[in-house]
Amino acid sequence: MPYLNRKAIAVFSLLIFFLAACENTYTPKPRGYFLVKFPEKKYRTFDMPGYPYTFEYPVYANIVKDTSFFGEKPENPYWINIDFPSLNGKIYLSYKIVGKDKNDFQKLVDDAFKMTYKHTYKAEYIDENKIRTQHHVSGTFYEVGGNAASSKQFFATDSTQHFLRGALYFYSSPKADSLAPSIEFLEKDMWHLVETLRWR
């Protein structure tokens, strides 16, 4: 038998031996995400003169006046955003006066419903929770499951004059798993906003 053939058979035999000896099965590690350190929950009051509403919002957030709605000016000066720089997120608040400029109450409710349900192609589910507070605020809080662009939304109203809509967005790809801790943290702040909301 030629020398090269014997060498090849020996190498092949050693390779088979080592492969047979390794019985460990590979277990993939779960995907990890960055640990987010959340601030302590403390609130202050948004009480700007001239605004038709007031509420409490977190001390770790900033109020920024919204000057553009899809490239156009908002229909009134009471649209604001609550910016969370440390969490890379924002709650957009749009305010409408019921009955003004074709803002019929039922149309406003239907529009809020449609805007939430635009996310159905990415959503795994949409839960609706009723809002009713002692300050004459009612409405619906929407929880949108899955990789939707906005997973928490609400509308709050007195049904005769005031209509406020809120939607939470993050400046990142909508990945429910990685954003879950931040979404859960800010959901409590959204509920606190709704529960402390008062009309003027």
ABEGO torsion letter per residue (X at the ends): XBAAAAAAAAAAAAAAAAAAABABBBBBBBBBBBBBBBBBBBBBBBBBBGBABBBBBBAABBBBBBABBGGBBBABAABBBBBBAAAGBBBBBBBBBBGBGGBBAAAAAAAAAAAAAAAAAABABBBBBBBBBAAGBBEBBBBBBEABABABBBBBBAGAABBBBBBBBBBBBBBAAAAAAAAAAAAAAAAAAAAABBBX
